């Protein structure tokens, strides 16, 4: 039999109700004289509770997907993975279709030659370090270090290295990507950590940066993309698909190829405007050291992203944020401290519907939103 077929929903229901499933390996062809439905099912006789998860795996050496057992039990056919999860992919583009992810400069051990504590001429641009970006939406501050962005110097250093038999190669790349607005992305982190910058700044090889293609700017803004990248939805997706590689005792690593595969939802114009306003506000609070408003705004942006990607779940559980937040913002495009303080005091008040929904979010959606936030936040 093929346990995944609809006709065997009763068997699936029995397993889900009376056991704790540990893992399911599907997509096998190892067993002789078996045409279909090959599966390895690992379970215990302990009855599962609502917080029990199991791992669904394609092939013995395939990637694992974490699945809520309680969610499967609520599905009308007791399927081993919720169809609502698949809706994540609808109306999404890969990040590589929207813009270009690139690495920062590689000065190949020649920091003394390229870096200076002063801007000696127009070739010198502000240079930031990996430590500059420690948290999401962080204000990127110049550190008084400048890099000589000279092609002649690059050619000279690389020529000398070649003569010496050194394998060090200096690569600066296109300077334009550093001069225009961009998103900086940490390369080593257990979650996706990004920030926006619109000033001339050069990043090291250990950081990524993202620039939107000119022909996509009418559909996506960098601040909208920033909100999506910093969300628990995207970190959950990145972990689930091994885009963030976390090895025991090793620094987490994020690869450019993985970032290119991240799924960015295409927004309506009103949705894009909402996220741009909220991101401008959280950037202001980070820059001005307004910690409590910053924390609330990050929580609120994340909730809005959850609704954006899973609107059916948000509607079913009365966890919709986008419309009430838009109404409260009233199209405020240039945030001020007074406006932000008033907005946060209103929306974050214990008796306000927005605060109430934020408090209910995990409890009322234990099988989807709670899973995403648990896996997508550190």
C-alpha positions as a Markdown table, in Angstrom:
| # | Residue | x | y | z |
|---|---|---|---|---|
| 1 | Unk | 0.0 | 0.0 | 0.0 |
| 2 | Unk | 1.0 | 3.6 | -0.4 |
| 3 | Unk | 0.4 | 5.3 | 3.0 |
| 4 | Unk | 0.3 | 8.7 | 1.4 |
| 5 | Unk | -2.7 | 8.0 | -0.7 |
| 6 | Unk | -6.1 | 9.4 | 0.3 |
| 7 | Unk | -7.7 | 6.0 | 0.8 |
| 8 | Unk | -5.3 | 5.3 | 3.7 |
| 9 | Unk | -6.3 | 8.4 | 5.7 |
| 10 | Unk | -7.7 | 6.2 | 8.5 |
| 11 | Unk | -4.3 | 4.6 | 9.0 |
| 12 | Unk | -2.6 | 8.0 | 9.1 |
| 13 | Unk | -5.3 | 9.2 | 11.6 |
| 14 | Unk | -4.6 | 6.2 | 13.9 |
| 15 | Unk | -0.9 | 6.8 | 13.8 |
| 16 | Unk | -1.3 | 10.5 | 14.5 |
| 17 | Unk | -3.7 | 9.9 | 17.4 |
| 18 | Unk | -2.1 | 7.0 | 19.1 |
| 19 | Unk | 1.7 | 7.4 | 18.6 |
| 20 | Unk | 4.5 | 10.0 | 18.5 |
| 21 | Unk | 5.9 | 9.9 | 15.0 |
| 22 | Unk | 9.7 | 10.6 | 15.1 |
| 23 | Unk | 10.5 | 10.6 | 11.4 |
| 24 | Unk | 9.1 | 9.5 | 8.0 |
| 25 | Unk | 11.4 | 8.8 | 5.1 |
| 26 | Unk | 9.7 | 8.7 | 1.7 |
| 27 | Unk | 10.8 | 8.6 | -2.0 |
| 28 | Unk | 12.6 | 5.2 | -1.5 |
| 29 | Unk | 13.4 | 2.6 | -4.1 |
| 30 | Unk | 15.6 | 0.3 | -1.9 |
| 31 | Unk | 13.1 | -2.5 | -1.3 |
| 32 | Unk | 13.0 | -5.2 | -3.9 |
| 33 | Unk | 9.7 | -6.2 | -5.7 |
| 34 | Unk | 7.9 | -3.1 | -4.4 |
| 35 | Unk | 6.5 | -0.8 | -7.0 |
| 36 | Unk | 5.4 | 2.2 | -5.0 |
| 37 | Unk | 4.8 | 3.6 | -1.5 |
| 38 | Unk | 8.1 | 2.7 | 0.0 |
| 39 | Unk | 8.5 | 4.4 | 3.3 |
| 40 | Unk | 10.5 | 4.1 | 6.6 |
| 41 | Unk | 8.2 | 5.1 | 9.5 |
| 42 | Unk | 9.9 | 5.7 | 12.9 |
| 43 | Unk | 7.5 | 6.2 | 15.8 |
| 44 | Unk | 7.0 | 5.5 | 19.5 |
| 45 | Unk | 4.0 | 4.2 | 21.5 |
| 46 | Unk | 3.8 | 7.4 | 23.5 |
| 47 | Unk | 0.7 | 9.5 | 22.5 |
| 48 | Unk | 1.7 | 12.8 | 21.0 |
| 49 | Unk | 0.7 | 16.1 | 22.4 |
| 50 | Unk | 0.0 | 19.4 | 20.6 |
| 51 | Unk | 3.7 | 20.3 | 20.6 |
| 52 | Unk | 5.0 | 17.1 | 19.0 |
| 53 | Unk | 6.9 | 17.4 | 15.7 |
| 54 | Unk | 8.3 | 14.9 | 13.4 |
| 55 | Unk | 10.7 | 15.0 | 10.4 |
| 56 | Unk | 9.6 | 14.3 | 6.9 |
| 57 | Unk | 12.5 | 13.3 | 4.6 |
| 58 | Unk | 12.9 | 12.7 | 0.9 |
| 59 | Unk | 15.2 | 9.7 | 0.6 |
| 60 | Unk | 17.7 | 8.4 | 3.1 |
| 61 | Unk | 20.1 | 11.2 | 2.5 |
| 62 | Unk | 17.6 | 13.9 | 1.5 |
| 63 | Unk | 16.7 | 17.1 | 3.4 |
| 64 | Unk | 14.4 | 17.1 | 6.4 |
| 65 | Unk | 11.2 | 19.1 | 6.9 |
| 66 | Unk | 9.9 | 19.7 | 10.4 |
| 67 | Unk | 6.1 | 18.9 | 10.6 |
| 68 | Unk | 3.6 | 19.5 | 13.4 |
| 69 | Unk | 1.8 | 16.2 | 14.2 |
| 70 | Unk | -1.1 | 18.1 | 15.6 |
| 71 | Unk | -1.5 | 20.0 | 12.3 |
| 72 | Unk | -1.6 | 16.8 | 10.3 |
| 73 | Unk | -4.3 | 15.5 | 12.6 |
| 74 | Unk | -6.4 | 18.6 | 12.0 |
| 75 | Unk | -6.1 | 18.1 | 8.2 |
| 76 | Unk | -9.3 | 16.5 | 6.8 |
| 77 | Unk | -7.3 | 13.7 | 5.2 |
| 78 | Unk | -4.7 | 13.6 | 8.0 |
| 79 | Unk | -1.9 | 14.2 | 5.4 |
| 80 | Unk | 1.6 | 14.1 | 6.7 |
| 81 | Unk | 2.3 | 17.7 | 5.6 |
| 82 | Unk | 0.0 | 20.6 | 5.7 |
| 83 | Unk | -1.1 | 21.9 | 2.2 |
| 84 | Unk | -1.2 | 25.5 | 3.7 |
| 85 | Unk | 2.6 | 25.4 | 3.9 |
| 86 | Unk | 2.7 | 25.0 | 0.1 |
| 87 | Unk | 0.8 | 28.2 | -0.4 |
| 88 | Unk | 4.0 | 30.0 | 0.8 |
| 89 | Unk | 5.3 | 29.7 | -2.8 |
| 90 | Unk | 2.4 | 31.4 | -4.5 |
| 91 | Unk | 3.1 | 34.9 | -6.0 |
| 92 | Unk | 6.7 | 34.7 | -4.9 |
| 93 | Unk | 9.9 | 35.5 | -6.8 |
| 94 | Unk | 13.4 | 34.3 | -6.0 |
| 95 | Unk | 15.6 | 37.0 | -4.6 |
| 96 | Unk | 17.8 | 36.6 | -7.7 |
| 97 | Unk | 14.9 | 37.6 | -9.9 |
| 98 | Unk | 14.5 | 40.9 | -8.1 |
| 99 | Unk | 18.1 | 42.0 | -7.7 |
| 100 | Unk | 21.7 | 41.0 | -7.4 |
| 101 | Unk | 23.4 | 39.5 | -4.3 |
| 102 | Unk | 27.1 | 40.1 | -4.2 |
| 103 | Unk | 29.9 | 39.7 | -1.8 |
| 104 | Unk | 31.9 | 42.7 | -0.4 |
| 105 | Unk | 35.5 | 43.4 | -1.4 |
| 106 | Unk | 38.3 | 41.0 | -1.0 |
| 107 | Unk | 41.6 | 42.8 | -0.3 |
| 108 | Unk | 43.5 | 39.5 | 0.0 |
| 109 | Unk | 45.6 | 40.3 | 3.1 |
| 110 | Unk | 46.6 | 43.7 | 1.7 |
| 111 | Unk | 44.7 | 45.8 | 4.3 |
| 112 | Unk | 47.8 | 48.0 | 5.0 |
| 113 | Unk | 47.9 | 49.0 | 1.4 |
| 114 | Unk | 44.2 | 49.6 | 0.8 |
| 115 | Unk | 42.9 | 50.9 | 4.1 |
| 116 | Unk | 43.6 | 54.3 | 5.7 |
| 117 | Unk | 42.3 | 56.3 | 8.7 |
| 118 | Unk | 41.7 | 59.3 | 6.5 |
| 119 | Unk | 40.2 | 60.1 | 3.1 |
| 120 | Unk | 43.3 | 60.9 | 1.1 |
| 121 | Unk | 41.6 | 61.5 | -2.2 |
| 122 | Unk | 38.3 | 60.8 | -4.1 |
| 123 | Unk | 39.2 | 57.2 | -4.6 |
| 124 | Unk | 38.8 | 56.6 | -0.8 |
| 125 | Unk | 35.4 | 55.5 | 0.4 |
| 126 | Unk | 34.1 | 54.7 | 3.9 |
| 127 | Unk | 34.9 | 51.0 | 4.8 |
| 128 | Unk | 32.8 | 49.1 | 7.4 |
| 129 | Unk | 33.6 | 45.9 | 9.2 |
| 130 | Unk | 31.5 | 42.8 | 9.8 |
| 131 | Unk | 31.0 | 43.9 | 13.4 |
| 132 | Unk | 29.1 | 47.0 | 12.1 |
| 133 | Unk | 26.0 | 44.8 | 11.5 |
| 134 | Unk | 25.1 | 43.0 | 14.7 |
| 135 | Unk | 21.3 | 43.2 | 14.6 |
| 136 | Unk | 18.4 | 43.6 | 12.3 |
| 137 | Unk | 17.6 | 47.1 | 11.0 |
| 138 | Unk | 20.8 | 48.4 | 12.6 |
| 139 | Unk | 22.0 | 51.9 | 11.8 |
| 140 | Unk | 25.2 | 51.5 | 9.7 |
| 141 | Unk | 27.8 | 53.9 | 11.2 |
| 142 | Unk | 31.0 | 54.9 | 9.5 |
| 143 | Unk | 34.0 | 53.9 | 11.6 |
| 144 | Unk | 36.7 | 56.3 | 10.3 |
| 145 | Unk | 38.3 | 53.8 | 8.0 |
| 146 | Unk | 38.5 | 54.3 | 4.3 |
| 147 | Unk | 39.4 | 52.0 | 1.4 |
| 148 | Unk | 41.3 | 53.0 | -1.7 |
| 149 | Unk | 39.0 | 51.9 | -4.5 |
| 150 | Unk | 41.6 | 52.2 | -7.2 |
| 151 | Unk | 41.8 | 49.8 | -10.2 |
| 152 | Unk | 45.4 | 50.7 | -10.8 |
| 153 | Unk | 46.3 | 49.8 | -7.2 |
| 154 | Unk | 44.4 | 46.5 | -7.6 |
| 155 | Unk | 46.3 | 45.6 | -10.8 |
| 156 | Unk | 49.6 | 46.5 | -9.2 |
| 157 | Unk | 49.1 | 44.5 | -6.0 |
| 158 | Unk | 47.8 | 41.4 | -7.9 |
| 159 | Unk | 50.8 | 41.6 | -10.3 |
| 160 | Unk | 53.3 | 41.7 | -7.4 |
| 161 | Unk | 51.5 | 38.8 | -5.7 |
| 162 | Unk | 51.8 | 36.8 | -8.9 |
| 163 | Unk | 55.5 | 37.5 | -9.1 |
| 164 | Unk | 56.0 | 36.4 | -5.5 |
| 165 | Unk | 54.0 | 33.2 | -6.1 |
| 166 | Unk | 51.3 | 34.3 | -3.7 |
| 167 | Unk | 47.8 | 33.1 | -4.2 |
| 168 | Unk | 46.2 | 36.2 | -2.7 |
| 169 | Unk | 44.1 | 38.1 | -5.2 |
| 170 | Unk | 42.5 | 41.5 | -4.6 |
| 171 | Unk | 38.9 | 41.8 | -5.9 |
| 172 | Unk | 37.0 | 45.0 | -5.4 |
| 173 | Unk | 34.3 | 44.6 | -8.1 |
| 174 | Unk | 31.9 | 47.3 | -9.4 |
| 175 | Unk | 32.0 | 50.4 | -7.2 |
| 176 | Unk | 28.5 | 51.5 | -8.2 |
| 177 | Unk | 26.9 | 48.8 | -6.0 |
| 178 | Unk | 28.4 | 50.5 | -2.9 |
| 179 | Unk | 27.5 | 54.0 | -3.9 |
| 180 | Unk | 23.7 | 53.5 | -4.2 |
| 181 | Unk | 21.1 | 52.3 | -1.8 |
| 182 | Unk | 21.6 | 48.7 | -0.7 |
| 183 | Unk | 20.9 | 46.0 | 1.8 |
| 184 | Unk | 23.8 | 44.6 | 3.9 |
| 185 | Unk | 23.4 | 41.0 | 4.9 |
| 186 | Unk | 25.5 | 39.1 | 7.5 |
| 187 | Unk | 27.2 | 36.0 | 6.1 |
| 188 | Unk | 27.7 | 34.2 | 9.4 |
| 189 | Unk | 24.6 | 34.1 | 11.6 |
| 190 | Unk | 21.9 | 31.6 | 12.8 |
| 191 | Unk | 19.3 | 33.8 | 11.2 |
| 192 | Unk | 19.0 | 36.3 | 8.3 |
| 193 | Unk | 20.3 | 39.6 | 9.6 |
| 194 | Unk | 20.1 | 42.7 | 7.3 |
| 195 | Unk | 20.0 | 46.4 | 7.3 |
| 196 | Unk | 19.4 | 49.2 | 4.8 |
| 197 | Unk | 21.9 | 51.9 | 3.8 |
| 198 | Unk | 21.7 | 54.7 | 1.2 |
| 199 | Unk | 25.2 | 56.3 | 1.7 |
| 200 | Unk | 28.5 | 55.4 | 0.0 |
| 201 | Unk | 29.9 | 52.6 | 2.1 |
| 202 | Unk | 32.1 | 49.6 | 1.2 |
| 203 | Unk | 31.7 | 46.2 | 3.0 |
| 204 | Unk | 34.2 | 43.4 | 3.4 |
| 205 | Unk | 34.1 | 40.0 | 1.7 |
| 206 | Unk | 32.5 | 38.5 | 4.9 |
| 207 | Unk | 29.3 | 40.5 | 4.2 |
| 208 | Unk | 26.8 | 40.3 | 1.3 |
| 209 | Unk | 25.0 | 43.2 | -0.2 |
| 210 | Unk | 21.8 | 43.3 | -2.3 |
| 211 | Unk | 20.9 | 45.8 | -5.0 |
| 212 | Unk | 17.5 | 45.8 | -6.8 |
| 213 | Unk | 17.5 | 45.6 | -10.6 |
| 214 | Unk | 16.4 | 48.9 | -12.2 |
| 215 | Unk | 13.5 | 47.2 | -14.0 |
| 216 | Unk | 12.1 | 45.8 | -10.7 |
| 217 | Unk | 12.0 | 49.0 | -8.7 |
| 218 | Unk | 8.4 | 49.7 | -9.7 |
| 219 | Unk | 7.4 | 46.4 | -8.1 |
| 220 | Unk | 9.8 | 46.2 | -5.1 |
| 221 | Unk | 11.5 | 48.7 | -2.9 |
| 222 | Unk | 14.6 | 47.9 | -0.8 |
| 223 | Unk | 12.8 | 48.7 | 2.4 |
| 224 | Unk | 10.1 | 46.3 | 1.6 |
| 225 | Unk | 12.6 | 43.5 | 0.7 |
| 226 | Unk | 14.5 | 44.3 | 4.0 |
| 227 | Unk | 11.3 | 43.7 | 6.0 |
| 228 | Unk | 10.8 | 40.3 | 4.3 |
| 229 | Unk | 14.5 | 39.3 | 4.7 |
| 230 | Unk | 14.5 | 40.2 | 8.4 |
| 231 | Unk | 11.3 | 38.2 | 9.1 |
| 232 | Unk | 10.9 | 34.9 | 11.0 |
| 233 | Unk | 9.2 | 33.6 | 7.8 |
| 234 | Unk | 12.4 | 33.9 | 5.8 |
| 235 | Unk | 14.7 | 32.6 | 8.5 |
| 236 | Unk | 12.3 | 29.6 | 9.0 |
| 237 | Unk | 12.4 | 29.0 | 5.2 |
| 238 | Unk | 16.2 | 29.4 | 5.1 |
| 239 | Unk | 16.7 | 26.9 | 8.0 |
| 240 | Unk | 14.2 | 24.4 | 6.6 |
| 241 | Unk | 15.9 | 24.5 | 3.2 |
| 242 | Unk | 19.5 | 24.4 | 4.6 |
| 243 | Unk | 20.2 | 27.9 | 3.2 |
| 244 | Unk | 21.6 | 28.6 | 6.7 |
| 245 | Unk | 24.1 | 25.9 | 7.4 |
| 246 | Unk | 24.4 | 25.2 | 11.1 |
| 247 | Unk | 27.0 | 22.6 | 12.1 |
| 248 | Unk | 27.7 | 21.3 | 15.6 |
| 249 | Unk | 30.5 | 23.5 | 17.1 |
| 250 | Unk | 30.8 | 25.5 | 13.9 |
| 251 | Unk | 29.9 | 29.1 | 13.0 |
| 252 | Unk | 26.6 | 29.2 | 11.0 |
| 253 | Unk | 27.2 | 30.0 | 7.3 |
| 254 | Unk | 24.9 | 31.5 | 4.7 |
| 255 | Unk | 25.9 | 31.0 | 1.0 |
| 256 | Unk | 25.1 | 33.4 | -1.8 |
| 257 | Unk | 23.5 | 30.6 | -3.8 |
| 258 | Unk | 21.1 | 30.1 | -0.9 |
| 259 | Unk | 20.2 | 33.7 | -0.6 |
| 260 | Unk | 19.4 | 33.8 | -4.3 |
| 261 | Unk | 16.7 | 31.1 | -3.7 |
| 262 | Unk | 14.9 | 33.0 | -1.0 |
| 263 | Unk | 11.2 | 33.6 | -1.9 |
| 264 | Unk | 10.0 | 37.2 | -1.9 |
| 265 | Unk | 6.2 | 37.8 | -2.1 |
| 266 | Unk | 5.1 | 40.3 | -4.7 |
| 267 | Unk | 3.3 | 43.1 | -2.8 |
| 268 | Unk | 0.4 | 45.3 | -3.7 |
| 269 | Unk | 1.2 | 49.0 | -3.8 |
| 270 | Unk | -0.5 | 49.5 | -0.5 |
| 271 | Unk | 1.3 | 46.6 | 1.1 |
| 272 | Unk | 4.6 | 47.9 | -0.1 |
| 273 | Unk | 3.9 | 51.4 | 1.3 |
| 274 | Unk | 3.0 | 50.0 | 4.7 |
| 275 | Unk | 6.2 | 48.1 | 5.0 |
| 276 | Unk | 8.3 | 51.0 | 3.8 |
| 277 | Unk | 6.7 | 53.2 | 6.5 |
| 278 | Unk | 7.2 | 50.7 | 9.2 |
| 279 | Unk | 10.8 | 50.1 | 8.2 |
| 280 | Unk | 11.5 | 53.8 | 8.1 |
| 281 | Unk | 10.1 | 54.0 | 11.7 |
| 282 | Unk | 12.1 | 51.1 | 13.1 |
| 283 | Unk | 15.3 | 52.5 | 11.4 |
| 284 | Unk | 14.6 | 55.8 | 13.1 |
| 285 | Unk | 14.2 | 54.2 | 16.5 |
| 286 | Unk | 17.4 | 52.1 | 16.1 |
| 287 | Unk | 19.3 | 55.2 | 15.1 |
| 288 | Unk | 18.0 | 57.3 | 18.0 |
| 289 | Unk | 18.4 | 54.5 | 20.6 |
| 290 | Unk | 14.6 | 54.1 | 21.2 |
| 291 | Unk | 14.8 | 50.5 | 22.4 |
| 292 | Unk | 11.2 | 49.8 | 23.5 |
| 293 | Unk | 9.6 | 51.3 | 20.4 |
| 294 | Unk | 12.2 | 49.5 | 18.2 |
| 295 | Unk | 11.3 | 46.1 | 19.8 |
| 296 | Unk | 7.6 | 46.7 | 19.3 |
| 297 | Unk | 8.0 | 47.8 | 15.7 |
| 298 | Unk | 10.1 | 44.7 | 14.9 |
| 299 | Unk | 7.5 | 42.5 | 16.4 |
| 300 | Unk | 4.8 | 44.3 | 14.4 |
| 301 | Unk | 6.6 | 44.1 | 11.1 |
| 302 | Unk | 7.2 | 40.4 | 11.6 |
| 303 | Unk | 3.4 | 39.8 | 12.3 |
| 304 | Unk | 2.6 | 41.7 | 9.1 |
| 305 | Unk | 4.9 | 39.5 | 7.1 |
| 306 | Unk | 3.2 | 36.4 | 8.5 |
| 307 | Unk | -0.1 | 37.7 | 7.3 |
| 308 | Unk | 1.4 | 38.6 | 3.9 |
| 309 | Unk | 2.6 | 35.1 | 3.3 |
| 310 | Unk | -0.2 | 33.2 | 5.0 |
| 311 | Unk | -3.4 | 35.4 | 4.5 |
| 312 | Unk | -5.8 | 32.5 | 4.9 |
| 313 | Unk | -4.4 | 31.5 | 8.3 |
| 314 | Unk | -4.4 | 35.1 | 9.5 |
| 315 | Unk | -8.0 | 35.5 | 8.4 |
| 316 | Unk | -9.2 | 32.2 | 9.9 |
| 317 | Unk | -7.6 | 33.1 | 13.3 |
| 318 | Unk | -8.4 | 36.8 | 13.3 |
| 319 | Unk | -4.7 | 37.6 | 13.2 |
| 320 | Unk | -4.8 | 40.3 | 10.6 |
| 321 | Unk | -2.5 | 43.3 | 11.1 |
| 322 | Unk | -1.9 | 45.0 | 7.7 |
| 323 | Unk | -5.2 | 46.9 | 7.4 |
| 324 | Unk | -5.5 | 48.1 | 11.0 |
| 325 | Unk | -1.8 | 49.1 | 11.0 |
| 326 | Unk | -2.3 | 51.0 | 7.7 |
| 327 | Unk | -5.3 | 52.8 | 9.2 |
| 328 | Unk | -3.3 | 53.8 | 12.2 |
| 329 | Unk | -0.3 | 55.0 | 10.2 |
| 330 | Unk | -2.4 | 57.4 | 8.1 |
| 331 | Unk | 0.2 | 57.4 | 5.3 |
| 332 | Unk | 3.0 | 58.9 | 7.5 |
| 333 | Unk | 6.0 | 58.8 | 5.1 |
| 334 | Unk | 8.5 | 60.8 | 7.1 |
| 335 | Unk | 8.5 | 59.5 | 10.7 |
| 336 | Unk | 9.3 | 61.8 | 13.6 |
| 337 | Unk | 10.0 | 60.9 | 17.2 |
| 338 | Unk | 6.7 | 62.3 | 18.3 |
| 339 | Unk | 4.7 | 60.4 | 15.7 |
| 340 | Unk | 6.5 | 57.1 | 16.5 |
| 341 | Unk | 6.0 | 57.5 | 20.2 |
| 342 | Unk | 2.3 | 58.2 | 19.8 |
| 343 | Unk | 1.9 | 55.3 | 17.3 |
| 344 | Unk | 3.6 | 52.9 | 19.6 |
| 345 | Unk | 1.8 | 54.1 | 22.7 |
| 346 | Unk | -1.5 | 53.6 | 20.9 |
| 347 | Unk | -0.9 | 50.2 | 19.2 |
| 348 | Unk | 1.0 | 48.7 | 22.0 |
| 349 | Unk | -1.5 | 49.6 | 24.7 |
| 350 | Unk | -2.8 | 46.5 | 26.6 |
| 351 | Unk | -6.4 | 47.1 | 25.5 |
| 352 | Unk | -5.6 | 47.9 | 21.8 |
| 353 | Unk | -6.7 | 45.3 | 19.2 |
| 354 | Unk | -3.2 | 45.2 | 17.6 |
| 355 | Unk | -1.5 | 44.4 | 20.9 |
| 356 | Unk | -4.2 | 41.9 | 21.6 |
| 357 | Unk | -3.6 | 40.1 | 18.3 |
| 358 | Unk | 0.2 | 40.1 | 18.9 |
| 359 | Unk | -0.3 | 38.5 | 22.3 |
| 360 | Unk | -2.6 | 35.8 | 20.7 |
| 361 | Unk | -0.5 | 35.1 | 17.7 |
| 362 | Unk | 1.4 | 32.0 | 18.9 |
| 363 | Unk | -1.4 | 30.6 | 21.0 |
| 364 | Unk | -4.1 | 30.9 | 18.3 |
| 365 | Unk | -1.9 | 29.6 | 15.5 |
| 366 | Unk | 0.2 | 26.8 | 17.2 |
| 367 | Unk | 0.6 | 24.8 | 14.1 |
| 368 | Unk | 1.8 | 27.4 | 11.7 |
| 369 | Unk | 2.7 | 30.9 | 13.1 |
| 370 | Unk | 4.1 | 29.4 | 16.3 |
| 371 | Unk | 6.2 | 26.9 | 14.4 |
| 372 | Unk | 7.6 | 29.6 | 12.1 |
| 373 | Unk | 8.4 | 32.0 | 14.9 |
| 374 | Unk | 9.9 | 29.2 | 17.0 |
| 375 | Unk | 12.2 | 28.1 | 14.1 |
| 376 | Unk | 12.7 | 31.6 | 12.6 |
| 377 | Unk | 13.8 | 33.6 | 15.6 |
| 378 | Unk | 16.9 | 33.2 | 17.8 |
